[in-house]
Structures are given as C-alpha cells and as structure tokens.
C-alpha cells in the first residue's frame, strides 16, 4: 500500500496534494516523461481553450426569451407583428439581474433577435426594432439596459441572435449574410463584452418565401475577430453544443468531445444521441449545454403561471445537467410588465436554497485519500506522477484506484467526482464501492466524469469508499472528490 496521500480539502476547488513522497526519478527525467506522455497520449484530441474552461466554470446561467411573442402569446412570431405590440409597462433589467445573481446564476443570455426579426435594440440594419415601437416613444433599448445591469451585478452577458429572420426584406439573398454580420458586429461593439453567442439551428422562409444559405464560416470568423473571448453555441459548436433535447438533461455518458466533419447546423446536425452523449474519440472539444425553460413555453404566457417548475424539479435538472458534466441554461421569461414574474422568482430562490443546503457541508473535507496497488503491479508499472501546473492545481498518476477514508462512520448519499479538464477528458468508466469497515455496503457504476459528476443513492453509513477508474490514457485524471448527505427527496429521479 502506498504511503498516505492526504487531501488538504476535498472539494471541487482543491486538487489532490502529495505529502512526504520521495520519488526515484530525477526531475529532468520526470519532465521528459511528462512531455512525452503529454504529446503522445493527449495529442490526438483537442483540449479546452481558456474561454471554454471559463465557460465550464460558470455551471448555471439564465436564458431570457423576450420580445413581441411575450405580448401576442406566440412561441414563434411570423415577422409581421406591428412594432407597437412590444410595450412592456415596467421593464426593469436590474430586477432580472438581481434575481439571477440571488439565484446563483453566473450570467444572462437574451434573445436579442428571435425568428420574427424584431430587434430589442435600435439596430441600424433593421426597421423592425424597439425604435419603431411606442415603448418609451421609440427611445428604449433592452440590450443597453440589460448589459449595464449585468455589469453592475457581476454577471456575464450573452446574446441569442437568430440567423432566421421572418421580417427582413434581404432574407434569402446573399446580401442578408452582410446584414447578419453587421448585426452581430453592432451588438458586440455597442453592448459587449459577450461571453456567449447563441445560434439557433432554425432556417425557415423569410417574407419573400425564400430560405437563406447562411455563411456560417464567415459568421464564425467575424465572432473570432470581434469577440475573441466569447464561446459560440450551435448544434456543432464550434465551442459548445446543443445537448440534443430541450429538457435540460445531458446523457449519463457525456463526452466533451464531438466529431463535426460532414455535419452542419439544423437539419444536417449530428444525431440526437451523439449530441446528448458526445463522441469518446471525437477530435473537437465541444461540451454540452442543457437548455430548458422554467415554464412549458419559452416565452411568457399567463396561462402557464401554475405550471412553473418547482425548486425540487430544478434541482433534479441540476443533477442531470451540471451533475453530468454539462452546463445548465435555464430560461426564465419576463412577463408583459417586463419583469421576472414573482412565481418564477420564488422557484429560483427555492432552487438556490436547495443547492446551498445540499452542498454546504462536504463530509469528505477532513477525510484521508490514498492510492492502492498490489505488489503484482510493481514489476510492470513504475509509479509516475505527472504535474500539470507549478501551483499543483492538478496532476495525474498512473494508478487507477484510490480510497477515501473518513475519520469516523459517516452517513452519505451523494458523491462528487471532478476531472482535471486542462488535461482533457479521459475517464470512460468508474466504479465506487462503499464500505463499513470491511463490509461492502454497495456499488455505484458509471461511465464519464467530466468537470463534475454528482452521484446520488439511498443514504448509507460508511467508513470509506474505493474508486476504481477506467482511464483511456492509463492515468488518474481526478482532481477532487466530495461527499454529502442531502435531503432524500432530492435524490436523482
């Protein structure tokens, strides 16, 4: 058995730290081994960019669907709605931002332009905007108000700009691609920075009965120039992908990799299964984002006030999205006043309370953790520890099982595993055995881990648990482990 390795603080923000371990490898040799391992083992698949790592760390943020549909009762506007339809009586973007912050969301993405073509800002490239409405006598600007409110509340600001435009007269012509590029540029320059550009895959007919051939390569190149720190969402990324459903649920197997060669956005996208689970051997790092609405519809409809998801339902979605390594994009549509409805706000606060109560006490914080191997391992495998950062923020070891041992018998019903994404995603399977002394109290099996894997099970009193990993690169890419005792009613449904 290895000398003990102690986790100084076993939580998702603290890595494993090595104590009192002497190595037989000179530092230069270790460096060469690490370099060779990194180039050979990790060279075939993309690693997350700095922007993607920042996006992963956001976990949860809000979607805001707002526009003429809010007032007409539609979900997809036709583009011929009079501009005066849009007339919120008490619009307060600061209220949106305060509620988002209080709910623990890290940002807000707004439908700056939905399929109806109506722009929530006075665009120079459209005549179907807030400028043409009677709201604030044509002087209003939702994007200005919201981007400012986000900055004031420490939230990141993102935009959904639908390529499909059922109003613009240039739609269906080559000139419309110029219009779209100019529209994106206008939004980013006037209201940025933006953390995410959200592209819907819908492509229907415009007012002239034509469909548009989108120049997405040009769109991507434009975003890279004007918003270098933003991630771009679509069916095929390039930075983050649709999860394949609008239920807010990622696959139990969820790879951050996706193959996109031969696919396109919309009808030519990868299969729903591939989008939901990713591709183990995919070349591109395109993690899943789970979009779901707090209501049955995406826009506010008064008749749905009694159908708002509860805090417990939202917590279950959190386990099935963030708890499976994805991000959660929760739509909370403002009502006709231009306010987040009191019912929606109450559900968000309950959701935040449940998260805080469930994860405030990491029971593994004072536990010991150590690797184990048998004498049979030694002739065939030298122990190699590979450090990825001088700050010891993460490393891998080529031993694939470890034990977490509590100071005393402890009741738990939730375990969290966290992968070190800077090194890529390499864990393709795991098994956790729960022990009370030497008695096996149960086994939990799973596949991928990713940024965060939360596993819930009926509460059990244990003294330790063992984690067995199947890492496709033969390492141990776990950066942290946590355990909790949450309300039994909140176990994953």
C-alpha positions in Angstrom: 0.0 0.0 0.0 1.2 3.5 -0.8 2.1 5.9 2.0 -0.9 8.0 2.7 -1.7 10.9 0.4 -3.9 13.5 2.2 -6.5 15.7 0.5 -6.0 19.0 2.2 -9.5 20.0 1.4 -11.5 17.5 -0.6 -13.8 19.8 -2.6 -14.2 20.7 -6.2 -11.9 23.7 -5.9 -8.9 21.9 -4.3 -6.7 19.4 -6.0 -5.0 16.3 -4.6 -1.8 17.3 -2.7 1.1 15.0 -2.3 2.8 14.7 1.1 6.0 13.1 2.1 6.5 11.1 -1.0 10.0 10.6 -2.4 10.5 9.7 -6.0 13.2 7.7 -7.7 13.1 9.8 -10.8 15.3 12.9 -11.3 13.3 15.9 -12.1 14.7 16.1 -15.6 13.6 12.5 -16.3 10.2 13.3 -14.9 10.0 16.3 -17.2 10.8 14.2 -20.2 8.4 11.5 -19.3 5.7 14.1 -18.8 6.4 15.8 -22.1 6.4 12.5 -24.0 3.2 11.4 -22.3 1.5 14.7 -23.0 2.4 14.8 -26.7 1.7 11.1 -27.4 -1.2 10.3 -25.1 -3.0 13.6 -25.3 -2.1 14.8 -28.7 -4.9 13.2 -30.7 -7.8 15.2 -29.2 -8.4 18.8 -28.6 -8.1 20.4 -25.2 -10.4 23.1 -23.9 -9.5 26.6 -24.6 -9.2 29.2 -21.9 -12.6 30.6 -22.9 -14.1 27.1 -22.7 -12.6 26.5 -19.3 -14.1 29.8 -18.1 -17.5 28.7 -19.6 -17.3 25.3 -17.8 -16.8 27.0 -14.5 -20.0 29.1 -14.9 -22.2 25.9 -14.5 -25.5 27.7 -14.5 -26.9 30.9 -16.1 -30.2 32.2 -17.3 -31.8 32.4 -20.7 -34.3 35.3 -21.3 -36.8 34.9 -24.1 -38.4 38.3 -24.5 -40.0 40.1 -27.5 -43.3 40.5 -29.4 -44.2 36.9 -28.6 -44.4 37.9 -24.9 -47.4 40.1 -25.9 -49.0 38.0 -28.7 -49.0 34.6 -26.9 -46.9 33.0 -29.7 -43.8 31.0 -29.5 -42.6 31.7 -33.0 -43.6 35.1 -34.4 -44.4 35.5 -38.1 -42.4 38.7 -38.5 -45.4 40.7 -39.5 -46.4 41.7 -36.0 -46.8 45.5 -35.5 -43.8 47.0 -33.6 -46.3 48.7 -31.2 -47.2 45.2 -29.9 -43.9 45.4 -27.9 -44.8 47.7 -25.0 -43.6 46.5 -21.5 -45.1 48.7 -18.8 -42.5 48.3 -16.1 -39.4 46.9 -17.7 -36.6 46.6 -15.2 -33.5 44.8 -16.3 -31.9 45.4 -13.0 -34.6 43.3 -11.4 -33.7 40.5 -13.9 -30.0 40.7 -12.9 -30.7 40.9 -9.2 -32.8 37.8 -9.3 -30.3 36.0 -11.5 -27.5 36.8 -9.0 -29.6 35.8 -6.0 -30.4 32.5 -7.7 -26.6 31.8 -8.1 -26.7 32.2 -11.9 -23.4 33.4 -13.4 -24.8 35.2 -16.5 -27.8 36.0 -18.7 -28.3 35.3 -22.4 -31.1 37.3 -24.1 -32.9 36.7 -27.3 -31.7 40.0 -28.8 -33.4 38.9 -32.1 -35.7 35.9 -32.4 -37.1 34.4 -35.6 -39.6 37.2 -36.0 -36.7 39.5 -36.7 -37.7 42.1 -34.0 -34.5 43.7 -32.5 -34.5 44.6 -28.8 -32.1 47.4 -29.6 -32.4 50.2 -32.2 -30.4 48.5 -34.9 -29.1 50.4 -37.9 -29.7 47.3 -40.0 -33.4 46.7 -39.5 -36.6 48.7 -39.4 -38.3 46.2 -37.1 -36.9 47.2 -33.8 -37.7 48.9 -30.4 -37.1 52.2 -32.2 -40.2 51.7 -34.3 -42.4 50.8 -31.2 -44.3 53.1 -28.9 -42.4 51.8 -25.9 -40.6 54.8 -24.4 -41.5 56.7 -27.5 -39.0 54.7 -29.5 -36.1 55.6 -27.2 -35.9 52.3 -25.3 -33.0 49.9 -25.6 -33.3 46.5 -23.8 -29.7 45.4 -24.7 -28.3 48.7 -23.3 -30.3 48.3 -20.0 -29.5 44.6 -19.6 -25.8 44.7 -20.4 -25.4 47.5 -17.9 -27.4 45.6 -15.2 -25.3 42.6 -15.8 -22.1 44.6 -15.3 -23.5 46.2 -12.1 -24.3 42.7 -10.7 -21.1 40.9 -11.7 -22.9 38.8 -14.3 -21.7 37.8 -17.7 -23.8 39.0 -20.7 -24.6 36.8 -23.7 -26.8 37.2 -26.8 -29.0 35.0 -29.0 -29.2 36.4 -32.5 -31.4 34.3 -34.7 -30.0 33.9 -38.2 -33.5 33.2 -39.4 -35.4 36.4 -39.9 -39.0 36.3 -41.0 -39.2 40.1 -41.4 -36.0 41.3 -43.1 -36.5 42.0 -46.8 -33.0 40.9 -47.7 -33.5 37.4 -46.1 -33.0 34.7 -48.7 -30.4 36.7 -50.6 -26.6 36.9 -50.5 -26.9 40.4 -49.1 -28.6 39.1 -45.9 -25.3 37.5 -44.9 -23.8 41.0 -44.9 -26.8 42.2 -42.8 -26.3 39.4 -40.3 -22.5 40.1 -39.9 -23.2 43.8 -39.5 -25.9 43.0 -36.9 -23.6 40.8 -34.8 -20.8 43.4 -35.0 -23.2 46.1 -33.9 -24.4 44.2 -30.9 -20.9 43.2 -29.7 -19.3 46.6 -30.2 -22.2 48.5 -28.6 -23.1 46.1 -25.7 -20.2 43.8 -25.2 -18.2 42.1 -24.0 -20.3 39.0 -24.6 -19.4 35.6 -23.1 -21.6 33.5 -25.5 -23.0 33.9 -29.0 -26.1 31.6 -29.3 -27.0 30.4 -32.8 -30.3 28.6 -33.2 -30.4 26.0 -36.0 -33.8 27.0 -37.3 -33.9 28.0 -41.0 -37.3 28.7 -42.5 -38.7 31.0 -45.1 -38.4 34.8 -45.0 -41.1 37.3 -46.0 -40.2 36.7 -49.7 -40.8 33.0 -49.4 -37.1 32.2 -49.7 -34.7 30.3 -47.4 -31.3 31.7 -46.6 -28.0 29.9 -47.3 -26.1 31.0 -44.2 -22.4 31.8 -44.5 -21.5 30.3 -41.1 -17.8 30.2 -41.8 -17.9 33.9 -42.2 -20.1 34.3 -39.2 -17.6 32.3 -37.1 -14.6 34.3 -38.4 -16.4 37.5 -37.6 -17.1 36.5 -34.0 -13.5 35.4 -33.5 -12.4 38.9 -34.5 -14.9 41.0 -32.6 -15.4 38.8 -29.6 -12.3 36.7 -29.1 -13.3 35.7 -25.5 -16.8 34.5 -26.4 -17.8 30.9 -26.9 -20.1 30.1 -29.8 -23.1 27.8 -29.3 -24.8 25.7 -32.0 -25.5 22.1 -33.0 -21.9 21.7 -33.9 -20.2 24.4 -31.9 -17.5 25.3 -32.6 -17.2 25.9 -28.8 -20.3 24.4 -27.1 -23.1 22.2 -28.4 -26.8 21.7 -28.0 -27.4 18.7 -25.8 -30.0 17.2 -28.2 -33.1 18.0 -26.3 -34.9 21.0 -24.6 -35.5 19.1 -21.4 -32.3 20.2 -19.7 -30.9 16.7 -19.5 -27.4 15.5 -20.5 -26.6 11.9 -21.2 -25.3 9.8 -18.3 -22.4 9.2 -20.6 -21.4 12.7 -21.6 -18.2 13.3 -23.5 -17.0 16.8 -24.1 -15.7 15.7 -27.5 -17.7 15.8 -30.7 -16.9 14.9 -34.3 -18.4 17.6 -36.7 -16.9 16.7 -40.0 -19.7 16.2 -42.6 -22.3 17.8 -40.3 -24.0 21.2 -40.4 -26.3 23.2 -38.2 -30.0 22.5 -38.2 -31.3 19.6 -40.3 -27.8 18.3 -41.0 -26.7 18.1 -37.4 -25.3 15.0 -35.6 -27.8 12.6 -34.2 -29.7 13.4 -31.0 -27.8 10.5 -29.4 -24.4 11.9 -30.4 -25.4 15.4 -29.2 -26.6 14.0 -25.9 -23.6 11.8 -25.2 -20.8 13.3 -27.4 -18.1 11.1 -29.0 -15.5 9.3 -26.9 -13.0 9.6 -29.8 -14.1 12.9 -31.2 -11.4 15.3 -32.2 -13.1 18.6 -31.2 -13.7 19.9 -27.6 -17.4 20.9 -27.8 -19.1 20.4 -24.5 -22.8 20.2 -24.0 -25.1 23.0 -22.8 -28.5 22.0 -21.5 -31.2 24.5 -22.3 -34.6 24.2 -20.7 -37.4 26.5 -19.7 -38.8 27.0 -16.2 -42.2 27.0 -17.9 -43.7 24.8 -20.6 -43.1 27.5 -23.2 -40.0 29.7 -23.9 -41.9 33.0 -23.8 -44.1 34.2 -21.0 -47.8 33.1 -21.2 -50.0 33.9 -18.2 -51.9 30.6 -18.5 -48.7 28.9 -17.6 -48.3 30.6 -14.2 -49.5 27.4 -12.5 -47.0 25.3 -14.4 -43.7 26.8 -13.3 -41.1 24.2 -12.3 -40.6 23.9 -8.6 -37.3 24.2 -6.8 -37.1 20.5 -6.4 -37.7 19.9 -10.1 -35.0 22.4 -10.9 -32.6 20.7 -8.5 -33.3 17.4 -10.3 -32.4 19.1 -13.6 -29.2 20.4 -12.0 -28.2 16.8 -11.1 -28.9 15.7 -14.7 -27.1 18.6 -16.4 -24.3 20.1 -14.2 -24.1 16.8 -12.3 -23.3 15.0 -15.6 -20.6 17.4 -16.7 -22.7 19.9 -18.7 -23.8 23.5 -18.1 -27.4 24.4 -17.4 -29.0 27.2 -19.3 -32.4 27.9 -17.6 -34.9 30.0 -19.5 -36.8 32.5 -17.2 -39.0 34.7 -19.5 -40.1 38.1 -18.3 -43.9 38.8 -18.3 -45.7 41.6 -20.1 -44.7 44.1 -17.5 -41.1 43.4 -18.4 -40.4 41.8 -15.0 -39.5 38.3 -14.0 -42.7 37.0 -12.5 -43.0 36.5 -8.8 -43.8 32.8 -9.3 -40.7 32.2 -11.3 -38.6 34.2 -8.9 -39.8 32.2 -5.9 -38.9 28.9 -7.7 -35.4 30.2 -8.4 -34.9 31.2 -4.8 -36.0 27.7 -3.6 -33.7 26.2 -6.2 -30.8 28.2 -4.8 -31.7 27.3 -1.2 -31.7 23.6 -2.0 -28.3 23.8 -3.7 -26.8 25.7 -0.8 -28.3 23.4 1.8 -27.3 20.2 -0.1 -23.7 21.1 -0.8 -22.6 23.4 2.0 -21.1 20.5 4.1 -18.6 18.5 2.3 -18.2 15.4 4.5 -15.0 14.4 2.8 -13.3 17.6 3.7 -11.3 16.1 6.5 -11.1 12.6 5.0 -7.8 10.9 4.0 -7.2 9.7 0.5 -4.6 7.3 -0.7 -3.8 5.1 -3.7 -3.6 1.4 -3.5 -1.9 -1.2 -5.6 -0.7 -4.8 -5.2 2.9 -6.0 -5.4 2.0 -7.5 -8.8 1.6 -4.0 -10.2 5.2 -3.0 -9.5 7.2 -5.2 -12.0 5.1 -3.9 -14.8 4.4 -0.4 -13.8 6.6 2.3 -12.2 4.7 4.9 -10.3 4.7 8.2 -12.3 3.2 11.4 -11.0 2.7 14.0 -13.8 2.3 17.6 -12.6 0.5 19.9 -15.0 1.0 23.2 -13.2 3.7 24.5 -10.9 0.9 25.6 -8.5 0.0 21.9 -8.1 -3.5 22.7 -9.3 -3.8 19.3 -10.9 -1.9 16.2 -11.9 -2.4 12.6 -13.0 -1.0 9.5 -11.6 -0.8 6.2 -13.4 -2.6 4.3 -10.7 -6.3 3.9 -11.2 -7.8 3.2 -7.8 -7.9 5.1 -4.6 -9.6 5.1 -1.3 -11.3 7.9 0.7 -11.3 7.1 4.4 -13.5 9.1 6.9 -12.3 9.9 10.4 -15.4 8.1 11.7 -18.5 6.3 10.4 -20.3 8.8 8.2 -23.8 8.8 6.6 -23.7 9.9 2.9 -26.0 9.7 -0.1 -24.1 11.8 -2.7 -20.5 11.6 -4.1 -18.9 14.0 -6.4 -16.1 13.2 -8.8 -14.2 16.0 -10.7 -11.9 15.6 -13.7 -9.0 17.9 -14.4 -10.2 19.3 -17.7 -7.0 21.0 -18.6 -5.6 17.5 -19.4 -8.7 16.7 -21.4 -11.4 14.2 -20.6 -10.0 10.7 -20.3 -12.1 8.7 -17.7 -14.5 6.4 -19.6 -15.7 4.3 -16.7 -15.7 4.1 -12.9 -16.8 2.0 -10.0 -17.3 3.2 -6.4 -17.5 0.6 -3.6 -18.9 1.7 -0.3 -17.5 0.1 2.9 -18.4 0.0 6.5 -15.2 -1.4 7.9 -14.5 -4.4 5.6 -18.2 -4.9 4.7 -19.2 -3.8 1.2 -22.3 -1.7 1.6 -23.0 -1.2 -2.1 -21.5 -0.4 -5.5 -22.1 2.5 -7.9 -21.1 2.2 -11.5 -20.8 4.9 -14.1 -19.0 6.0 -17.3 -17.8 9.6 -17.9 -16.9 12.1 -15.2 -16.1 15.5 -16.9 -16.0 18.7 -14.9 -18.4 17.4 -12.3 -20.2 14.1 -11.8 -22.7 14.0 -9.0 -24.0 10.6 -8.0 -26.9 10.1 -5.6 -28.0 7.0 -3.8 -30.0 5.9 -0.7 -28.2 7.1 2.4 -25.8 4.6 4.0 -23.4 4.7 6.9 -19.8 4.0 5.8 -16.2 4.4 7.0 -14.7 4.6 3.5 -15.2 4.2 -0.2 -13.0 3.0 -3.0 -12.9 4.5 -6.5 -11.8 2.3 -9.5 -11.2 4.2 -12.7 -11.0 3.1 -16.3 -8.9 5.9 -17.9 -8.3 5.5 -21.6 -4.8 7.0 -21.2 -3.9 4.8 -18.2 -3.9 7.7 -15.7 -5.9 9.1 -12.9 -7.4 12.4 -14.0 -9.5 13.0 -10.9 -8.7 16.4 -9.4 -11.1 16.2 -6.4 -13.7 14.1 -4.6 -16.6 15.3 -2.4 -19.4 13.6 -0.5 -22.6 14.9 1.0 -25.8 14.0 2.9 -28.6 15.7 1.0 -32.4 15.5 1.6 -33.6 12.1 0.5 -36.4 13.8 -1.5 -33.7 15.3 -3.7 -32.1 12.1 -4.9 -31.9 12.0 -8.7 -35.3 10.9 -10.1 
